[in-house]
Amino acid sequence: MQQAIIGFHVDEENDWVADLACGHGQHVRHNPPWQNRPWVMSEQGRQEKLGVMLACKKCDDEGHQ
């Protein structure tokens, strides 16, 4: 299920997590070459992603509509 990014926080391992409108979180790591997300490394880059839709696997697993 697609959910909007409403914020970001850093987890206990200093990895960035997108806070989703549904209340779940999703890691948005910049870890080349596997995950190339340089935008997550700057405040401006994260601000530009607010409102972007991400697939929430937790909502899908829980069967939320």
PDBQT receptor file of N, H, CA, C and O in Angstrom, charges set to zero:
ATOM      1  N   MET A   1       0.840  -1.177   0.000  1.00  0.00    +0.000 N 
ATOM      2  CA  MET A   1       0.000   0.000   0.000  1.00  0.00    +0.000 C 
ATOM      3  C   MET A   1       0.886   1.242   0.000  1.00  0.00    +0.000 C 
ATOM      4  O   MET A   1       1.866   1.305   0.742  1.00  0.00    +0.000 OA
ATOM      5  N   GLN A   2       0.553   2.211  -0.812  1.00  0.00    +0.000 N 
ATOM      6  H   GLN A   2      -0.244   2.160  -1.414  1.00  0.00    +0.000 HD
ATOM      7  CA  GLN A   2       1.317   3.453  -0.914  1.00  0.00    +0.000 C 
ATOM      8  C   GLN A   2       0.962   4.393   0.240  1.00  0.00    +0.000 C 
ATOM      9  O   GLN A   2      -0.210   4.618   0.540  1.00  0.00    +0.000 OA
ATOM     10  N   GLN A   3       1.994   4.931   0.873  1.00  0.00    +0.000 N 
ATOM     11  H   GLN A   3       2.946   4.748   0.629  1.00  0.00    +0.000 HD
ATOM     12  CA  GLN A   3       1.815   5.870   1.980  1.00  0.00    +0.000 C 
ATOM     13  C   GLN A   3       2.739   7.066   1.769  1.00  0.00    +0.000 C 
ATOM     14  O   GLN A   3       3.837   6.911   1.235  1.00  0.00    +0.000 OA
ATOM     15  N   ALA A   4       2.313   8.236   2.175  1.00  0.00    +0.000 N 
ATOM     16  H   ALA A   4       1.421   8.362   2.609  1.00  0.00    +0.000 HD
ATOM     17  CA  ALA A   4       3.109   9.455   2.029  1.00  0.00    +0.000 C 
ATOM     18  C   ALA A   4       4.172   9.543   3.120  1.00  0.00    +0.000 C 
ATOM     19  O   ALA A   4       3.944   9.152   4.265  1.00  0.00    +0.000 OA
ATOM     20  N   ILE A   5       5.336  10.064   2.741  1.00  0.00    +0.000 N 
ATOM     21  H   ILE A   5       5.521  10.382   1.811  1.00  0.00    +0.000 HD
ATOM     22  CA  ILE A   5       6.382  10.365   3.721  1.00  0.00    +0.000 C 
ATOM     23  C   ILE A   5       5.982  11.650   4.441  1.00  0.00    +0.000 C 
ATOM     24  O   ILE A   5       5.703  12.668   3.808  1.00  0.00    +0.000 OA
ATOM     25  N   ILE A   6       5.958  11.589   5.772  1.00  0.00    +0.000 N 
ATOM     26  H   ILE A   6       6.184  10.762   6.286  1.00  0.00    +0.000 HD
ATOM     27  CA  ILE A   6       5.576  12.769   6.550  1.00  0.00    +0.000 C 
ATOM     28  C   ILE A   6       6.742  13.291   7.400  1.00  0.00    +0.000 C 
ATOM     29  O   ILE A   6       6.632  14.349   8.018  1.00  0.00    +0.000 OA
ATOM     30  N   GLY A   7       7.842  12.561   7.431  1.00  0.00    +0.000 N 
ATOM     31  H   GLY A   7       7.932  11.701   6.928  1.00  0.00    +0.000 HD
ATOM     32  CA  GLY A   7       8.998  12.988   8.212  1.00  0.00    +0.000 C 
ATOM     33  C   GLY A   7      10.103  11.953   8.125  1.00  0.00    +0.000 C 
ATOM     34  O   GLY A   7       9.985  10.951   7.420  1.00  0.00    +0.000 OA
ATOM     35  N   PHE A   8      11.177  12.213   8.854  1.00  0.00    +0.000 N 
ATOM     36  H   PHE A   8      11.272  13.027   9.427  1.00  0.00    +0.000 HD
ATOM     37  CA  PHE A   8      12.321  11.307   8.882  1.00  0.00    +0.000 C 
ATOM     38  C   PHE A   8      12.901  11.276  10.289  1.00  0.00    +0.000 C 
ATOM     39  O   PHE A   8      12.789  12.241  11.046  1.00  0.00    +0.000 OA
ATOM     40  N   HIS A   9      13.519  10.156  10.623  1.00  0.00    +0.000 N 
ATOM     41  H   HIS A   9      13.610   9.373  10.008  1.00  0.00    +0.000 HD
ATOM     42  CA  HIS A   9      14.297  10.078  11.858  1.00  0.00    +0.000 C 
ATOM     43  C   HIS A   9      15.459   9.116  11.640  1.00  0.00    +0.000 C 
ATOM     44  O   HIS A   9      15.492   8.370  10.661  1.00  0.00    +0.000 OA
ATOM     45  N   VAL A  10      16.405   9.147  12.566  1.00  0.00    +0.000 N 
ATOM     46  H   VAL A  10      16.378   9.753  13.361  1.00  0.00    +0.000 HD
ATOM     47  CA  VAL A  10      17.568   8.259  12.516  1.00  0.00    +0.000 C 
ATOM     48  C   VAL A  10      17.342   7.147  13.531  1.00  0.00    +0.000 C 
ATOM     49  O   VAL A  10      16.940   7.409  14.664  1.00  0.00    +0.000 OA
ATOM     50  N   ASP A  11      17.602   5.897  13.123  1.00  0.00    +0.000 N 
ATOM     51  H   ASP A  11      17.929   5.685  12.202  1.00  0.00    +0.000 HD
ATOM     52  CA  ASP A  11      17.430   4.775  14.046  1.00  0.00    +0.000 C 
ATOM     53  C   ASP A  11      18.677   4.592  14.917  1.00  0.00    +0.000 C 
ATOM     54  O   ASP A  11      19.618   5.383  14.849  1.00  0.00    +0.000 OA
ATOM     55  N   GLU A  12      18.666   3.548  15.726  1.00  0.00    +0.000 N 
ATOM     56  H   GLU A  12      17.902   2.905  15.781  1.00  0.00    +0.000 HD
ATOM     57  CA  GLU A  12      19.765   3.301  16.671  1.00  0.00    +0.000 C 
ATOM     58  C   GLU A  12      21.092   2.978  15.980  1.00  0.00    +0.000 C 
ATOM     59  O   GLU A  12      22.146   3.027  16.614  1.00  0.00    +0.000 OA
ATOM     60  N   GLU A  13      21.049   2.651  14.691  1.00  0.00    +0.000 N 
ATOM     61  H   GLU A  13      20.193   2.612  14.175  1.00  0.00    +0.000 HD
ATOM     62  CA  GLU A  13      22.272   2.367  13.931  1.00  0.00    +0.000 C 
ATOM     63  C   GLU A  13      22.668   3.548  13.034  1.00  0.00    +0.000 C 
ATOM     64  O   GLU A  13      23.511   3.405  12.149  1.00  0.00    +0.000 OA
ATOM     65  N   ASN A  14      22.056   4.707  13.270  1.00  0.00    +0.000 N 
ATOM     66  H   ASN A  14      21.371   4.823  13.989  1.00  0.00    +0.000 HD
ATOM     67  CA  ASN A  14      22.301   5.932  12.497  1.00  0.00    +0.000 C 
ATOM     68  C   ASN A  14      21.908   5.815  11.030  1.00  0.00    +0.000 C 
ATOM     69  O   ASN A  14      22.498   6.472  10.172  1.00  0.00    +0.000 OA
ATOM     70  N   ASP A  15      20.921   4.987  10.742  1.00  0.00    +0.000 N 
ATOM     71  H   ASP A  15      20.441   4.453  11.438  1.00  0.00    +0.000 HD
ATOM     72  CA  ASP A  15      20.353   4.890   9.400  1.00  0.00    +0.000 C 
ATOM     73  C   ASP A  15      19.072   5.721   9.361  1.00  0.00    +0.000 C 
ATOM     74  O   ASP A  15      18.329   5.775  10.341  1.00  0.00    +0.000 OA
ATOM     75  N   TRP A  16      18.820   6.372   8.216  1.00  0.00    +0.000 N 
ATOM     76  H   TRP A  16      19.424   6.329   7.420  1.00  0.00    +0.000 HD
ATOM     77  CA  TRP A  16      17.623   7.194   8.067  1.00  0.00    +0.000 C 
ATOM     78  C   TRP A  16      16.397   6.331   7.827  1.00  0.00    +0.000 C 
ATOM     79  O   TRP A  16      16.443   5.352   7.082  1.00  0.00    +0.000 OA
ATOM     80  N   VAL A  17      15.299   6.711   8.471  1.00  0.00    +0.000 N 
ATOM     81  H   VAL A  17      15.262   7.506   9.076  1.00  0.00    +0.000 HD
ATOM     82  CA  VAL A  17      14.015   6.030   8.358  1.00  0.00    +0.000 C 
ATOM     83  C   VAL A  17      12.977   7.071   7.960  1.00  0.00    +0.000 C 
ATOM     84  O   VAL A  17      12.878   8.128   8.582  1.00  0.00    +0.000 OA
ATOM     85  N   ALA A  18      12.203   6.766   6.918  1.00  0.00    +0.000 N 
ATOM     86  H   ALA A  18      12.284   5.907   6.413  1.00  0.00    +0.000 HD
ATOM     87  CA  ALA A  18      11.093   7.633   6.527  1.00  0.00    +0.000 C 
ATOM     88  C   ALA A  18       9.898   7.312   7.413  1.00  0.00    +0.000 C 
ATOM     89  O   ALA A  18       9.524   6.149   7.568  1.00  0.00    +0.000 OA
ATOM     90  N   ASP A  19       9.304   8.349   7.992  1.00  0.00    +0.000 N 
ATOM     91  H   ASP A  19       9.608   9.293   7.866  1.00  0.00    +0.000 HD
ATOM     92  CA  ASP A  19       8.070   8.199   8.761  1.00  0.00    +0.000 C 
ATOM     93  C   ASP A  19       6.909   8.306   7.778  1.00  0.00    +0.000 C 
ATOM     94  O   ASP A  19       6.794   9.291   7.048  1.00  0.00    +0.000 OA
ATOM     95  N   LEU A  20       6.055   7.295   7.764  1.00  0.00    +0.000 N 
ATOM     96  H   LEU A  20       6.149   6.496   8.357  1.00  0.00    +0.000 HD
ATOM     97  CA  LEU A  20       4.956   7.243   6.809  1.00  0.00    +0.000 C 
ATOM     98  C   LEU A  20       3.638   7.663   7.457  1.00  0.00    +0.000 C 
ATOM     99  O   LEU A  20       3.478   7.562   8.673  1.00  0.00    +0.000 OA
ATOM    100  N   ALA A  21       2.700   8.131   6.642  1.00  0.00    +0.000 N 
ATOM    101  H   ALA A  21       2.830   8.213   5.654  1.00  0.00    +0.000 HD
ATOM    102  CA  ALA A  21       1.404   8.619   7.122  1.00  0.00    +0.000 C 
ATOM    103  C   ALA A  21       0.642   7.559   7.909  1.00  0.00    +0.000 C 
ATOM    104  O   ALA A  21      -0.167   7.898   8.773  1.00  0.00    +0.000 OA
ATOM    105  N   CYS A  22       0.886   6.293   7.627  1.00  0.00    +0.000 N 
ATOM    106  H   CYS A  22       1.543   6.018   6.925  1.00  0.00    +0.000 HD
ATOM    107  CA  CYS A  22       0.183   5.204   8.307  1.00  0.00    +0.000 C 
ATOM    108  C   CYS A  22       0.722   4.950   9.713  1.00  0.00    +0.000 C 
ATOM    109  O   CYS A  22       0.122   4.200  10.483  1.00  0.00    +0.000 OA
ATOM    110  N   GLY A  23       1.859   5.574  10.053  1.00  0.00    +0.000 N 
ATOM    111  H   GLY A  23       2.347   6.183   9.428  1.00  0.00    +0.000 HD
ATOM    112  CA  GLY A  23       2.462   5.362  11.362  1.00  0.00    +0.000 C 
ATOM    113  C   GLY A  23       3.638   4.404  11.335  1.00  0.00    +0.000 C 
ATOM    114  O   GLY A  23       4.355   4.273  12.327  1.00  0.00    +0.000 OA
ATOM    115  N   HIS A  24       3.844   3.736  10.217  1.00  0.00    +0.000 N 
ATOM    116  H   HIS A  24       3.262   3.842   9.411  1.00  0.00    +0.000 HD
ATOM    117  CA  HIS A  24       4.986   2.844  10.075  1.00  0.00    +0.000 C 
ATOM    118  C   HIS A  24       6.205   3.626   9.613  1.00  0.00    +0.000 C 
ATOM    119  O   HIS A  24       6.102   4.800   9.255  1.00  0.00    +0.000 OA
ATOM    120  N   GLY A  25       7.354   2.974   9.621  1.00  0.00    +0.000 N 
ATOM    121  H   GLY A  25       7.438   2.021   9.911  1.00  0.00    +0.000 HD
ATOM    122  CA  GLY A  25       8.586   3.572   9.129  1.00  0.00    +0.000 C 
ATOM    123  C   GLY A  25       9.215   2.667   8.086  1.00  0.00    +0.000 C 
ATOM    124  O   GLY A  25       8.990   1.457   8.073  1.00  0.00    +0.000 OA
ATOM    125  N   GLN A  26      10.001   3.270   7.221  1.00  0.00    +0.000 N 
ATOM    126  H   GLN A  26      10.183   4.253   7.232  1.00  0.00    +0.000 HD
ATOM    127  CA  GLN A  26      10.714   2.489   6.203  1.00  0.00    +0.000 C 
ATOM    128  C   GLN A  26      12.117   3.066   6.045  1.00  0.00    +0.000 C 
ATOM    129  O   GLN A  26      12.289   4.271   5.862  1.00  0.00    +0.000 OA
ATOM    130  N   HIS A  27      13.122   2.185   6.118  1.00  0.00    +0.000 N 
ATOM    131  H   HIS A  27      12.983   1.206   6.267  1.00  0.00    +0.000 HD
ATOM    132  CA  HIS A  27      14.498   2.641   5.939  1.00  0.00    +0.000 C 
ATOM    133  C   HIS A  27      14.695   3.220   4.541  1.00  0.00    +0.000 C 
ATOM    134  O   HIS A  27      14.192   2.687   3.552  1.00  0.00    +0.000 OA
ATOM    135  N   VAL A  28      15.428   4.307   4.484  1.00  0.00    +0.000 N 
ATOM    136  H   VAL A  28      15.837   4.740   5.287  1.00  0.00    +0.000 HD
ATOM    137  CA  VAL A  28      15.793   4.949   3.215  1.00  0.00    +0.000 C 
ATOM    138  C   VAL A  28      17.304   5.204   3.241  1.00  0.00    +0.000 C 
ATOM    139  O   VAL A  28      17.768   6.342   3.179  1.00  0.00    +0.000 OA
ATOM    140  N   ARG A  29      18.036   4.122   3.332  1.00  0.00    +0.000 N 
ATOM    141  H   ARG A  29      17.659   3.197   3.382  1.00  0.00    +0.000 HD
ATOM    142  CA  ARG A  29      19.492   4.209   3.452  1.00  0.00    +0.000 C 
ATOM    143  C   ARG A  29      20.146   4.634   2.147  1.00  0.00    +0.000 C 
ATOM    144  O   ARG A  29      19.671   4.319   1.056  1.00  0.00    +0.000 OA
ATOM    145  N   HIS A  30      21.244   5.352   2.289  1.00  0.00    +0.000 N 
ATOM    146  H   HIS A  30      21.631   5.607   3.175  1.00  0.00    +0.000 HD
ATOM    147  CA  HIS A  30      22.145   5.615   1.159  1.00  0.00    +0.000 C 
ATOM    148  C   HIS A  30      23.329   4.687   1.381  1.00  0.00    +0.000 C 
ATOM    149  O   HIS A  30      24.200   4.971   2.204  1.00  0.00    +0.000 OA
ATOM    150  N   ASN A  31      23.364   3.577   0.648  1.00  0.00    +0.000 N 
ATOM    151  H   ASN A  31      22.657   3.346  -0.021  1.00  0.00    +0.000 HD
ATOM    152  CA  ASN A  31      24.361   2.535   0.853  1.00  0.00    +0.000 C 
ATOM    153  C   ASN A  31      24.801   1.988  -0.500  1.00  0.00    +0.000 C 
ATOM    154  O   ASN A  31      24.517   0.835  -0.823  1.00  0.00    +0.000 OA
ATOM    155  N   PRO A  32      25.501   2.815  -1.306  1.00  0.00    +0.000 N 
ATOM    156  CA  PRO A  32      25.915   2.366  -2.645  1.00  0.00    +0.000 C 
ATOM    157  C   PRO A  32      26.779   1.113  -2.564  1.00  0.00    +0.000 C 
ATOM    158  O   PRO A  32      27.514   0.950  -1.590  1.00  0.00    +0.000 OA
ATOM    159  N   PRO A  33      26.717   0.234  -3.540  1.00  0.00    +0.000 N 
ATOM    160  CA  PRO A  33      25.923   0.321  -4.765  1.00  0.00    +0.000 C 
ATOM    161  C   PRO A  33      24.527  -0.284  -4.624  1.00  0.00    +0.000 C 
ATOM    162  O   PRO A  33      23.766  -0.282  -5.592  1.00  0.00    +0.000 OA
ATOM    163  N   TRP A  34      24.173  -0.799  -3.453  1.00  0.00    +0.000 N 
ATOM    164  H   TRP A  34      24.792  -0.801  -2.667  1.00  0.00    +0.000 HD
ATOM    165  CA  TRP A  34      22.877  -1.470  -3.285  1.00  0.00    +0.000 C 
ATOM    166  C   TRP A  34      21.720  -0.489  -3.241  1.00  0.00    +0.000 C 
ATOM    167  O   TRP A  34      20.690  -0.716  -3.877  1.00  0.00    +0.000 OA
ATOM    168  N   GLN A  35      21.873   0.581  -2.510  1.00  0.00    +0.000 N 
ATOM    169  H   GLN A  35      22.710   0.765  -1.994  1.00  0.00    +0.000 HD
ATOM    170  CA  GLN A  35      20.808   1.576  -2.395  1.00  0.00    +0.000 C 
ATOM    171  C   GLN A  35      21.432   2.948  -2.603  1.00  0.00    +0.000 C 
ATOM    172  O   GLN A  35      22.221   3.412  -1.781  1.00  0.00    +0.000 OA
ATOM    173  N   ASN A  36      21.075   3.587  -3.698  1.00  0.00    +0.000 N 
ATOM    174  H   ASN A  36      20.434   3.210  -4.366  1.00  0.00    +0.000 HD
ATOM    175  CA  ASN A  36      21.659   4.870  -4.051  1.00  0.00    +0.000 C 
ATOM    176  C   ASN A  36      20.648   5.981  -3.777  1.00  0.00    +0.000 C 
ATOM    177  O   ASN A  36      19.830   6.315  -4.634  1.00  0.00    +0.000 OA
ATOM    178  N   ARG A  37      20.715   6.544  -2.581  1.00  0.00    +0.000 N 
ATOM    179  H   ARG A  37      21.380   6.272  -1.885  1.00  0.00    +0.000 HD
ATOM    180  CA  ARG A  37      19.798   7.618  -2.182  1.00  0.00    +0.000 C 
ATOM    181  C   ARG A  37      20.589   8.778  -1.572  1.00  0.00    +0.000 C 
ATOM    182  O   ARG A  37      20.470   9.051  -0.378  1.00  0.00    +0.000 OA
ATOM    183  N   PRO A  38      21.389   9.456  -2.385  1.00  0.00    +0.000 N 
ATOM    184  CA  PRO A  38      22.193  10.552  -1.832  1.00  0.00    +0.000 C 
ATOM    185  C   PRO A  38      21.356  11.680  -1.238  1.00  0.00    +0.000 C 
ATOM    186  O   PRO A  38      21.845  12.422  -0.386  1.00  0.00    +0.000 OA
ATOM    187  N   TRP A  39      20.106  11.822  -1.671  1.00  0.00    +0.000 N 
ATOM    188  H   TRP A  39      19.709  11.220  -2.363  1.00  0.00    +0.000 HD
ATOM    189  CA  TRP A  39      19.242  12.883  -1.164  1.00  0.00    +0.000 C 
ATOM    190  C   TRP A  39      18.999  12.772   0.337  1.00  0.00    +0.000 C 
ATOM    191  O   TRP A  39      18.743  13.778   0.997  1.00  0.00    +0.000 OA
ATOM    192  N   VAL A  40      19.076  11.551   0.884  1.00  0.00    +0.000 N 
ATOM    193  H   VAL A  40      19.284  10.734   0.348  1.00  0.00    +0.000 HD
ATOM    194  CA  VAL A  40      18.777  11.359   2.306  1.00  0.00    +0.000 C 
ATOM    195  C   VAL A  40      19.870  11.946   3.208  1.00  0.00    +0.000 C 
ATOM    196  O   VAL A  40      19.660  12.105   4.411  1.00  0.00    +0.000 OA
ATOM    197  N   MET A  41      21.015  12.264   2.640  1.00  0.00    +0.000 N 
ATOM    198  H   MET A  41      21.184  12.135   1.663  1.00  0.00    +0.000 HD
ATOM    199  CA  MET A  41      22.145  12.740   3.427  1.00  0.00    +0.000 C 
ATOM    200  C   MET A  41      22.057  14.236   3.756  1.00  0.00    +0.000 C 
ATOM    201  O   MET A  41      22.823  14.725   4.586  1.00  0.00    +0.000 OA
ATOM    202  N   SER A  42      21.133  14.971   3.115  1.00  0.00    +0.000 N 
ATOM    203  H   SER A  42      20.511  14.574   2.441  1.00  0.00    +0.000 HD
ATOM    204  CA  SER A  42      21.013  16.403   3.405  1.00  0.00    +0.000 C 
ATOM    205  C   SER A  42      19.603  16.745   3.868  1.00  0.00    +0.000 C 
ATOM    206  O   SER A  42      18.630  16.099   3.479  1.00  0.00    +0.000 OA
ATOM    207  N   GLU A  43      19.513  17.767   4.701  1.00  0.00    +0.000 N 
ATOM    208  H   GLU A  43      20.303  18.292   5.017  1.00  0.00    +0.000 HD
ATOM    209  CA  GLU A  43      18.204  18.237   5.172  1.00  0.00    +0.000 C 
ATOM    210  C   GLU A  43      17.340  18.666   3.993  1.00  0.00    +0.000 C 
ATOM    211  O   GLU A  43      16.151  18.348   3.949  1.00  0.00    +0.000 OA
ATOM    212  N   GLN A  44      17.922  19.383   3.042  1.00  0.00    +0.000 N 
ATOM    213  H   GLN A  44      18.888  19.641   3.077  1.00  0.00    +0.000 HD
ATOM    214  CA  GLN A  44      17.176  19.834   1.875  1.00  0.00    +0.000 C 
ATOM    215  C   GLN A  44      16.659  18.644   1.070  1.00  0.00    +0.000 C 
ATOM    216  O   GLN A  44      15.509  18.652   0.632  1.00  0.00    +0.000 OA
ATOM    217  N   GLY A  45      17.483  17.629   0.871  1.00  0.00    +0.000 N 
ATOM    218  H   GLY A  45      18.418  17.622   1.227  1.00  0.00    +0.000 HD
ATOM    219  CA  GLY A  45      17.069  16.440   0.127  1.00  0.00    +0.000 C 
ATOM    220  C   GLY A  45      15.904  15.735   0.789  1.00  0.00    +0.000 C 
ATOM    221  O   GLY A  45      14.965  15.308   0.116  1.00  0.00    +0.000 OA
ATOM    222  N   ARG A  46      15.960  15.609   2.121  1.00  0.00    +0.000 N 
ATOM    223  H   ARG A  46      16.722  15.955   2.668  1.00  0.00    +0.000 HD
ATOM    224  CA  ARG A  46      14.857  14.966   2.843  1.00  0.00    +0.000 C 
ATOM    225  C   ARG A  46      13.595  15.814   2.755  1.00  0.00    +0.000 C 
ATOM    226  O   ARG A  46      12.507  15.277   2.548  1.00  0.00    +0.000 OA
ATOM    227  N   GLN A  47      13.721  17.120   2.909  1.00  0.00    +0.000 N 
ATOM    228  H   GLN A  47      14.605  17.556   3.078  1.00  0.00    +0.000 HD
ATOM    229  CA  GLN A  47      12.554  18.009   2.825  1.00  0.00    +0.000 C 
ATOM    230  C   GLN A  47      11.868  17.889   1.470  1.00  0.00    +0.000 C 
ATOM    231  O   GLN A  47      10.641  17.937   1.383  1.00  0.00    +0.000 OA
ATOM    232  N   GLU A  48      12.663  17.733   0.410  1.00  0.00    +0.000 N 
ATOM    233  H   GLU A  48      13.660  17.694   0.480  1.00  0.00    +0.000 HD
ATOM    234  CA  GLU A  48      12.095  17.616  -0.936  1.00  0.00    +0.000 C 
ATOM    235  C   GLU A  48      11.314  16.314  -1.132  1.00  0.00    +0.000 C 
ATOM    236  O   GLU A  48      10.511  16.212  -2.060  1.00  0.00    +0.000 OA
ATOM    237  N   LYS A  49      11.538  15.330  -0.279  1.00  0.00    +0.000 N 
ATOM    238  H   LYS A  49      12.191  15.413   0.474  1.00  0.00    +0.000 HD
ATOM    239  CA  LYS A  49      10.844  14.037  -0.405  1.00  0.00    +0.000 C 
ATOM    240  C   LYS A  49       9.585  13.950   0.452  1.00  0.00    +0.000 C 
ATOM    241  O   LYS A  49       8.854  12.963   0.371  1.00  0.00    +0.000 OA
ATOM    242  N   LEU A  50       9.323  14.965   1.268  1.00  0.00    +0.000 N 
ATOM    243  H   LEU A  50       9.917  15.767   1.334  1.00  0.00    +0.000 HD
ATOM    244  CA  LEU A  50       8.083  14.949   2.060  1.00  0.00    +0.000 C 
ATOM    245  C   LEU A  50       6.891  14.904   1.106  1.00  0.00    +0.000 C 
ATOM    246  O   LEU A  50       6.833  15.662   0.137  1.00  0.00    +0.000 OA
ATOM    247  N   GLY A  51       5.953  14.021   1.385  1.00  0.00    +0.000 N 
ATOM    248  H   GLY A  51       6.000  13.406   2.172  1.00  0.00    +0.000 HD
ATOM    249  CA  GLY A  51       4.773  13.858   0.536  1.00  0.00    +0.000 C 
ATOM    250  C   GLY A  51       4.930  12.809  -0.543  1.00  0.00    +0.000 C 
ATOM    251  O   GLY A  51       3.943  12.394  -1.150  1.00  0.00    +0.000 OA
ATOM    252  N   VAL A  52       6.159  12.372  -0.794  1.00  0.00    +0.000 N 
ATOM    253  H   VAL A  52       6.961  12.710  -0.301  1.00  0.00    +0.000 HD
ATOM    254  CA  VAL A  52       6.390  11.322  -1.791  1.00  0.00    +0.000 C 
ATOM    255  C   VAL A  52       5.796  10.020  -1.271  1.00  0.00    +0.000 C 
ATOM    256  O   VAL A  52       5.861   9.736  -0.075  1.00  0.00    +0.000 OA
ATOM    257  N   MET A  53       5.226   9.243  -2.157  1.00  0.00    +0.000 N 
ATOM    258  H   MET A  53       5.173   9.474  -3.128  1.00  0.00    +0.000 HD
ATOM    259  CA  MET A  53       4.592   7.988  -1.777  1.00  0.00    +0.000 C 
ATOM    260  C   MET A  53       5.597   6.841  -1.818  1.00  0.00    +0.000 C 
ATOM    261  O   MET A  53       6.367   6.705  -2.769  1.00  0.00    +0.000 OA
ATOM    262  N   LEU A  54       5.575   6.015  -0.764  1.00  0.00    +0.000 N 
ATOM    263  H   LEU A  54       4.950   6.126   0.008  1.00  0.00    +0.000 HD
ATOM    264  CA  LEU A  54       6.383   4.796  -0.706  1.00  0.00    +0.000 C 
ATOM    265  C   LEU A  54       5.461   3.617  -0.442  1.00  0.00    +0.000 C 
ATOM    266  O   LEU A  54       4.421   3.764   0.201  1.00  0.00    +0.000 OA
ATOM    267  N   ALA A  55       5.842   2.461  -0.934  1.00  0.00    +0.000 N 
ATOM    268  H   ALA A  55       6.686   2.342  -1.456  1.00  0.00    +0.000 HD
ATOM    269  CA  ALA A  55       5.087   1.247  -0.647  1.00  0.00    +0.000 C 
ATOM    270  C   ALA A  55       5.391   0.822   0.778  1.00  0.00    +0.000 C 
ATOM    271  O   ALA A  55       6.553   0.605   1.122  1.00  0.00    +0.000 OA
ATOM    272  N   CYS A  56       4.372   0.701   1.606  1.00  0.00    +0.000 N 
ATOM    273  H   CYS A  56       3.429   0.877   1.326  1.00  0.00    +0.000 HD
ATOM    274  CA  CYS A  56       4.544   0.264   2.993  1.00  0.00    +0.000 C 
ATOM    275  C   CYS A  56       4.312  -1.240   3.066  1.00  0.00    +0.000 C 
ATOM    276  O   CYS A  56       3.184  -1.719   2.955  1.00  0.00    +0.000 OA
ATOM    277  N   LYS A  57       5.392  -1.964   3.254  1.00  0.00    +0.000 N 
ATOM    278  H   LYS A  57       6.309  -1.576   3.344  1.00  0.00    +0.000 HD
ATOM    279  CA  LYS A  57       5.297  -3.426   3.327  1.00  0.00    +0.000 C 
ATOM    280  C   LYS A  57       4.551  -3.876   4.581  1.00  0.00    +0.000 C 
ATOM    281  O   LYS A  57       3.878  -4.906   4.562  1.00  0.00    +0.000 OA
ATOM    282  N   LYS A  58       4.663  -3.115   5.671  1.00  0.00    +0.000 N 
ATOM    283  H   LYS A  58       5.210  -2.278   5.687  1.00  0.00    +0.000 HD
ATOM    284  CA  LYS A  58       3.965  -3.486   6.898  1.00  0.00    +0.000 C 
ATOM    285  C   LYS A  58       2.463  -3.396   6.706  1.00  0.00    +0.000 C 
ATOM    286  O   LYS A  58       1.729  -4.271   7.165  1.00  0.00    +0.000 OA
ATOM    287  N   CYS A  59       1.989  -2.347   6.032  1.00  0.00    +0.000 N 
ATOM    288  H   CYS A  59       2.584  -1.636   5.659  1.00  0.00    +0.000 HD
ATOM    289  CA  CYS A  59       0.547  -2.243   5.760  1.00  0.00    +0.000 C 
ATOM    290  C   CYS A  59       0.100  -3.404   4.867  1.00  0.00    +0.000 C 
ATOM    291  O   CYS A  59      -0.953  -3.997   5.101  1.00  0.00    +0.000 OA
ATOM    292  N   ASP A  60       0.898  -3.725   3.849  1.00  0.00    +0.000 N 
ATOM    293  H   ASP A  60       1.753  -3.242   3.660  1.00  0.00    +0.000 HD
ATOM    294  CA  ASP A  60       0.557  -4.840   2.964  1.00  0.00    +0.000 C 
ATOM    295  C   ASP A  60       0.479  -6.144   3.756  1.00  0.00    +0.000 C 
ATOM    296  O   ASP A  60      -0.444  -6.936   3.565  1.00  0.00    +0.000 OA
ATOM    297  N   ASP A  61       1.447  -6.365   4.644  1.00  0.00    +0.000 N 
ATOM    298  H   ASP A  61       2.197  -5.722   4.799  1.00  0.00    +0.000 HD
ATOM    299  CA  ASP A  61       1.483  -7.595   5.446  1.00  0.00    +0.000 C 
ATOM    300  C   ASP A  61       0.308  -7.686   6.415  1.00  0.00    +0.000 C 
ATOM    301  O   ASP A  61      -0.187  -8.774   6.709  1.00  0.00    +0.000 OA
ATOM    302  N   GLU A  62      -0.131  -6.526   6.908  1.00  0.00    +0.000 N 
ATOM    303  H   GLU A  62       0.271  -5.642   6.670  1.00  0.00    +0.000 HD
ATOM    304  CA  GLU A  62      -1.233  -6.501   7.875  1.00  0.00    +0.000 C 
ATOM    305  C   GLU A  62      -2.592  -6.474   7.188  1.00  0.00    +0.000 C 
ATOM    306  O   GLU A  62      -3.623  -6.574   7.852  1.00  0.00    +0.000 OA
ATOM    307  N   GLY A  63      -2.603  -6.340   5.862  1.00  0.00    +0.000 N 
ATOM    308  H   GLY A  63      -1.765  -6.259   5.322  1.00  0.00    +0.000 HD
ATOM    309  CA  GLY A  63      -3.852  -6.329   5.118  1.00  0.00    +0.000 C 
ATOM    310  C   GLY A  63      -4.635  -5.049   5.229  1.00  0.00    +0.000 C 
ATOM    311  O   GLY A  63      -5.852  -5.055   5.044  1.00  0.00    +0.000 OA
ATOM    312  N   HIS A  64      -3.956  -3.921   5.535  1.00  0.00    +0.000 N 
ATOM    313  H   HIS A  64      -2.967  -3.916   5.685  1.00  0.00    +0.000 HD
ATOM    314  CA  HIS A  64      -4.644  -2.624   5.593  1.00  0.00    +0.000 C 
ATOM    315  C   HIS A  64      -5.077  -2.216   4.205  1.00  0.00    +0.000 C 
ATOM    316  O   HIS A  64      -4.411  -2.525   3.217  1.00  0.00    +0.000 OA
ATOM    317  N   GLN A  65      -6.182  -1.527   4.135  1.00  0.00    +0.000 N 
ATOM    318  H   GLN A  65      -6.723  -1.275   4.937  1.00  0.00    +0.000 HD
ATOM    319  CA  GLN A  65      -6.701  -1.027   2.862  1.00  0.00    +0.000 C 
ATOM    320  C   GLN A  65      -6.485   0.435   2.759  1.00  0.00    +0.000 C 
ATOM    321  O   GLN A  65      -6.855   1.045   1.756  1.00  0.00    +0.000 OA
TER     322      GLN A  65
